[in-house]
Amino acid sequence: MKKFLFLAGLFMAAATASAQADLGKGNLQLNAGAGISGWGIPVYVGLDYGVTNEITVGAELSYRHDSTTYDFGRIEFPYGRISGEKITYSHNVFGIFTNGNYHFNRLLRLPRQLDLYAGASLGFFFASTSTSSNWDREYTGDSYSGFSAALQTGARYFFTDNFGVNLELSGGVLTSGLKAGITYKF
């Protein structure tokens, strides 16, 4: 068992030492993961393209679902009385974004396996709401969609030349949140 742990540690040290975070001009990387936001838990997938060694542009698709339940107890309305009614509103949000990031690796002389970046995103949300209400039978749903702009900062750590993990913090017009996931370079 000790030999196995020693060999595994040696392998990880060699893999980490040879990892390189620069995406490089003309290369692609795929990002995927989940996060935390005010609109539920986002699940995302994105693709970045290296314009230069320091600048990337990309696109991202995301989906979020959130539910809110209200317990109204006993309420009297002009058209009747409700007792013990619970109403659940479900929100589904799809997003499509473009982004641009500056990578500080060379400027800050970071270790080869670390990628630190910051940038901006612009996108559009398609959102809808539905309810499970028994008394509001005419409610068929509501949709609210719109443009969103955000600033983000993040970091990636590469275990090999192609595989790493990422963490990103963003804040913007419609959403703010934290995302974590994996990155794969082509």
Steps between C-alpha positions, in 0.01 A plus 500: 500500500786741582657435159169571327457831688858598425457425127165683490658805668796490260262479203295799623814706561625427148159575347470827691851610416437453128159668489473827312211744555540721192228419250709638216400675181257300285428230761168400661396400850174355625364599844210331682366502854243629748469790739300711742296808409194700601295314235575145608786267416642569154634218285721626220718404205726740313771516236793746494723590205851644535522823300850563640694337784340749743149555353217251451145535369230246557137397523304336781161331538340469843183365660358577845190378682359643818175435693330707768211371713259727687263373773193725507313326784137624507425795272163647399458636149191656337451178304559252783709380791827310494626289790848352521588591140865468402608650171828419331648725233761337276753708309700371201776721362708432188793727419734550207807721548811620325806592703844650472778444752852624562736237647760631747735197484794666325447847646509367857748219421270239649593130527445311173199305631306807627275719280364822653259708289244780503255627243147586397196310370197606301202276447129434490271314742185311402299449818155364586293447814216254566294414807338195664208701642158332526310828535685710240415267211516782246871558567678349201844634571699812462817558308761762555799518274767755442858598444760469772852630543747376760860526614684185604826393651622147528780250524584161352746246629629244248608154613617409150549696177135433411300450821430742785242639742350849499338742743330826392329785684272732303269792560272677261171659407278192546715243676789459736652175603776250539577220254733202531577231247749333272696620199632300208739648239497367143 
